[in-house]
Amino acid sequence: MVRTFTSLAFVAMMLKLAMAANYTVGGPNGGWDATTNLQAWAASNKFLVGDSLIFQYGPAHDVIEVSKAGYDSCQISSPLQSYSGGTTAITLSSPGKRYFTCATPGHCSGGMKLEIDTLATSTPPPASPLTPPPASPLTPAPASTFFPPASSSPPEIYNLSPSQSPEMTPTMSPPARTTSPLASPTPSPTTSPSVKIPLSSSARKESLQSSLTMGISLVIMMILLAI
């Protein structure tokens, strides 16, 4: 955070220096002398903090900075600053009004004085907060709760007998009967069970005799084979 503020201050200072302007007092057709309308020149320019005033004058003149009272009354005996040498550059380092005149007697009252109104530079707008990045297209959308409509359940179907009217209470059809796995299977109507017909007494007697005869014949054959 400190580094960010330091960087911003440095950038602001560089911008201020880049935007600063140098003004030749009374120029371009005049100068720092008693023949130039210095008040009209000052009114035609806009001075900002960081700008510089360039005073160019001959050996009969100098530059002094005075207070508002000294400017109005041309009291030059106690100047705030004094400059000489033919060329003087004064930087307007703060907003507000500053007053300049020449210390040569009679020059201030003759109109060789200058009032400069320095304006504050326009401050840059505050940095806007960082905006969040747009949502990724792969980010799933929040699940929304789905409520089915009230009429989503299917209607019940009833079996009505012909004698019942639609206003009567419907009756449910009986469920189909299921066959228990332990119940004996129902014989098919096409398959008839075998029926044993009892023999008569005469037939039974003949069968018994034939069986006896056969047994005796077997006994005789076994005896013969044994001999």
Contacts in CASP RR format, 6 or more apart in sequence:
PFRMAT RR
TARGET T0000
AUTHOR 0000-0000-0000
METHOD contacts of the structure
MODEL  1
MVRTFTSLAFVAMMLKLAMAANYTVGGPNGGWDATTNLQAWAASNKFLVG
DSLIFQYGPAHDVIEVSKAGYDSCQISSPLQSYSGGTTAITLSSPGKRYF
TCATPGHCSGGMKLEIDTLATSTPPPASPLTPPPASPLTPAPASTFFPPA
SSSPPEIYNLSPSQSPEMTPTMSPPARTTSPLASPTPSPTTSPSVKIPLS
SSARKESLQSSLTMGISLVIMMILLAI
8 127 0 8 1.000
12 124 0 8 1.000
15 124 0 8 1.000
16 49 0 8 1.000
16 50 0 8 1.000
16 121 0 8 1.000
17 50 0 8 1.000
19 48 0 8 1.000
19 121 0 8 1.000
20 48 0 8 1.000
20 50 0 8 1.000
20 51 0 8 1.000
20 52 0 8 1.000
21 48 0 8 1.000
21 51 0 8 1.000
21 52 0 8 1.000
22 51 0 8 1.000
22 52 0 8 1.000
22 54 0 8 1.000
22 89 0 8 1.000
23 45 0 8 1.000
23 47 0 8 1.000
23 51 0 8 1.000
23 52 0 8 1.000
23 53 0 8 1.000
23 54 0 8 1.000
24 31 0 8 1.000
24 54 0 8 1.000
24 56 0 8 1.000
25 31 0 8 1.000
25 32 0 8 1.000
25 38 0 8 1.000
25 41 0 8 1.000
25 53 0 8 1.000
25 54 0 8 1.000
25 55 0 8 1.000
25 56 0 8 1.000
25 114 0 8 1.000
26 32 0 8 1.000
26 36 0 8 1.000
26 38 0 8 1.000
26 41 0 8 1.000
27 36 0 8 1.000
27 41 0 8 1.000
30 36 0 8 1.000
30 41 0 8 1.000
31 56 0 8 1.000
31 57 0 8 1.000
32 38 0 8 1.000
32 55 0 8 1.000
32 56 0 8 1.000
32 57 0 8 1.000
32 61 0 8 1.000
32 63 0 8 1.000
32 102 0 8 1.000
32 112 0 8 1.000
33 57 0 8 1.000
33 61 0 8 1.000
33 112 0 8 1.000
34 102 0 8 1.000
34 107 0 8 1.000
34 110 0 8 1.000
34 111 0 8 1.000
34 112 0 8 1.000
38 111 0 8 1.000
38 112 0 8 1.000
38 113 0 8 1.000
38 114 0 8 1.000
39 114 0 8 1.000
39 115 0 8 1.000
42 114 0 8 1.000
42 115 0 8 1.000
42 116 0 8 1.000
42 117 0 8 1.000
46 119 0 8 1.000
47 92 0 8 1.000
47 116 0 8 1.000
47 117 0 8 1.000
47 118 0 8 1.000
47 119 0 8 1.000
48 92 0 8 1.000
48 118 0 8 1.000
48 119 0 8 1.000
48 120 0 8 1.000
48 121 0 8 1.000
49 92 0 8 1.000
49 93 0 8 1.000
49 94 0 8 1.000
49 95 0 8 1.000
49 118 0 8 1.000
49 119 0 8 1.000
49 120 0 8 1.000
49 121 0 8 1.000
50 91 0 8 1.000
50 92 0 8 1.000
50 93 0 8 1.000
50 121 0 8 1.000
51 91 0 8 1.000
51 92 0 8 1.000
51 118 0 8 1.000
52 89 0 8 1.000
52 90 0 8 1.000
52 91 0 8 1.000
52 92 0 8 1.000
53 89 0 8 1.000
53 90 0 8 1.000
53 92 0 8 1.000
53 100 0 8 1.000
53 116 0 8 1.000
54 87 0 8 1.000
54 88 0 8 1.000
54 89 0 8 1.000
55 63 0 8 1.000
55 83 0 8 1.000
55 86 0 8 1.000
55 87 0 8 1.000
55 88 0 8 1.000
55 89 0 8 1.000
55 90 0 8 1.000
55 100 0 8 1.000
56 86 0 8 1.000
56 87 0 8 1.000
57 63 0 8 1.000
57 86 0 8 1.000
57 88 0 8 1.000
57 102 0 8 1.000
58 86 0 8 1.000
59 86 0 8 1.000
60 104 0 8 1.000
61 86 0 8 1.000
61 102 0 8 1.000
61 104 0 8 1.000
61 107 0 8 1.000
61 112 0 8 1.000
62 82 0 8 1.000
62 83 0 8 1.000
62 84 0 8 1.000
62 85 0 8 1.000
62 102 0 8 1.000
62 103 0 8 1.000
62 104 0 8 1.000
63 82 0 8 1.000
63 83 0 8 1.000
63 84 0 8 1.000
63 88 0 8 1.000
63 90 0 8 1.000
63 100 0 8 1.000
63 102 0 8 1.000
64 76 0 8 1.000
64 79 0 8 1.000
64 80 0 8 1.000
64 81 0 8 1.000
64 82 0 8 1.000
64 83 0 8 1.000
64 100 0 8 1.000
64 101 0 8 1.000
64 102 0 8 1.000
64 103 0 8 1.000
65 79 0 8 1.000
65 80 0 8 1.000
65 81 0 8 1.000
65 82 0 8 1.000
65 90 0 8 1.000
65 98 0 8 1.000
65 99 0 8 1.000
65 100 0 8 1.000
66 75 0 8 1.000
66 76 0 8 1.000
66 79 0 8 1.000
66 80 0 8 1.000
66 99 0 8 1.000
66 100 0 8 1.000
66 101 0 8 1.000
67 80 0 8 1.000
67 99 0 8 1.000
68 97 0 8 1.000
68 99 0 8 1.000
69 75 0 8 1.000
70 76 0 8 1.000
70 99 0 8 1.000
71 99 0 8 1.000
71 101 0 8 1.000
71 113 0 8 1.000
71 115 0 8 1.000
74 101 0 8 1.000
74 106 0 8 1.000
74 108 0 8 1.000
74 109 0 8 1.000
74 113 0 8 1.000
76 101 0 8 1.000
76 103 0 8 1.000
76 108 0 8 1.000
79 103 0 8 1.000
82 103 0 8 1.000
83 90 0 8 1.000
90 100 0 8 1.000
92 98 0 8 1.000
92 116 0 8 1.000
92 118 0 8 1.000
94 118 0 8 1.000
95 118 0 8 1.000
95 119 0 8 1.000
95 120 0 8 1.000
96 117 0 8 1.000
96 118 0 8 1.000
96 119 0 8 1.000
97 115 0 8 1.000
97 116 0 8 1.000
97 117 0 8 1.000
97 118 0 8 1.000
98 115 0 8 1.000
98 116 0 8 1.000
98 118 0 8 1.000
99 113 0 8 1.000
99 114 0 8 1.000
99 115 0 8 1.000
99 116 0 8 1.000
100 113 0 8 1.000
100 114 0 8 1.000
100 116 0 8 1.000
101 107 0 8 1.000
101 108 0 8 1.000
101 112 0 8 1.000
101 113 0 8 1.000
101 114 0 8 1.000
102 108 0 8 1.000
102 112 0 8 1.000
102 113 0 8 1.000
158 170 0 8 1.000
158 171 0 8 1.000
158 172 0 8 1.000
159 170 0 8 1.000
159 171 0 8 1.000
159 172 0 8 1.000
159 173 0 8 1.000
160 166 0 8 1.000
160 168 0 8 1.000
160 170 0 8 1.000
160 171 0 8 1.000
161 171 0 8 1.000
164 170 0 8 1.000
164 171 0 8 1.000
187 193 0 8 1.000
199 207 0 8 1.000
END
